[in-house]
C-alpha cells in the first residue's frame, strides 16, 4: 500500500535544507511512497524542473508538486502570530518589544506585550492560545488537497511558517500524524510559540531540543535530533578546483581570499561602512594590500551601499535566484548555489560576518571568523545598534565557546584580521566546540536520519529510541 507524505516547502531555506539534500533523495528512493510537495504557485515550474526529473532516476516514490497561492496574512493569522511572539519570554523577544516601542511610541501596546510574556509562562495559557487558534483558523487552504491525496503523514519543515501552520492544523483536524521541524538555530527564541504543536518534532541539535521543551512544552520523548542535513554535502561531495573557482569569481587564485557576509538592509544600514573601512585599511596598508574580498550578499535581502564603490579588490555577488522583486523570502538557493557557497568557504582564508548562521558553515570548514559588533563610524543607540545582536538568546548561549572575536571598533577589526591571516590555526579548538554544539553530528548522514525517521520513526512514539537506532 502506498504511503503518502505531504511536505511543505514555502520557505527557500526548506528547499535547500530538505529537497536539495539526502532527505529528498532517500524519500524518493523508498518503495510505495508518494511525496506531495507544496510550494508557492509562481515557483511551481522551478520545483518541477528540479525535483520531478528525479522520478526517472529513482524509480521508487512518485512526486507531485502542488503550487499554493501566495496570500496576505488573514486577521486570524496576524492575531495568533502576535500572540505566539508575545507569550514566550526570551531576551530576543524582549529586545523586539523595545524596538517596536521605539518605532511606534505606543506604550499601552508595549505594556500589554510585557503582560502577555509573563502569563505565557503558564502552560495552560499556551494551551488555550493553541486551542482557540485551531478553533478559528481557516479550513480552506489545504482541505481540498487532503481530500484528494489522503495523506498518511504531514511533514512541516518550517513549523513557524503560516502555511505550514495551516497544513498542520488541517492534519490535526483529520487526526493525521504530523512531524514538524525547527528550521534554524534562532527560530524558537526569535519567533515564539508554535501555533500548532506537531505530534513529533525534528531539531538540529540539543540546544534547540532544550528550547522546545522549555518554551513549547514539547515532551523530550517526542523530539528527534538529526543534525544539519544541508551540511552533508560539505562532507560527501568534492570541492571545485581552485583555479576553476577563482575563474568563476574573477579573482587571482594566487592571492588570499576573504569572505565577507553583510548582515542586510532589513537589520542595519551600516554594512557599506564596514566595506569602506576594509577598503581604506587596505589602501593605507593597515591590512595586506593583496587581499581579495568576496562580498556575499545575504539571501533574500539587499544592503544600502552608501558611498562605497567596489574596486578590483571587491566582488559583490548575489548567490540566490530571485523570482519576484520586493518579495521577502522569495529567492531560492539551487544546487549550484550550494556548491558555490561550499567553494567560497573552502577557499577563503578568513570569514568576516555578523552573528548569522554562516558562522556555523565557516566552522564546518574550520575557517577563522572575525565577528562585526560595531556600527561603522556611527554611534547608534542600543536598540538600533548591531551590538544588540550579541544579546539575542541564540548568540548569548554560544559566546562562552569563544569561537571568534567580535570586533567592537575599526581598530579591533583590523587587528583581528591581521592576527588570523598570520596564524589561521588560532581558536581551532573553540571553533570545533561551537560546531559540535550546533551541528550535533558532522557525519554526513543527517539527511538520511531525517528520511529514515519520516519513513519509520513516526510509527514509534518513543523518538529517542528511534534516534539511538540511527
Helices and strands as residue ranges (DSSP letters): E 3-8, H 12-14, I 15-19, H 22-29, E 33-40, G 41-43, H 44-47, I 48-52, H 54-57, E 62-68, H 75-86, H 91-104, H 107-119, H 123-136, H 143-149, E 153-156, H 162-173, E 177-181, H 187-191, E 200-203, H 206-216, G 220-222, E 223-225, G 229-231, H 232-236, H 242-249, E 257-261, H 271-283, E 292-296, E 314-317, H 335-346, E 350-353, H 358-364, E 369-372, G 382-384, G 386-391, H 393-399, E 405-407, H 410-422, H 428-439, H 446-456, G 457-459, H 463-469
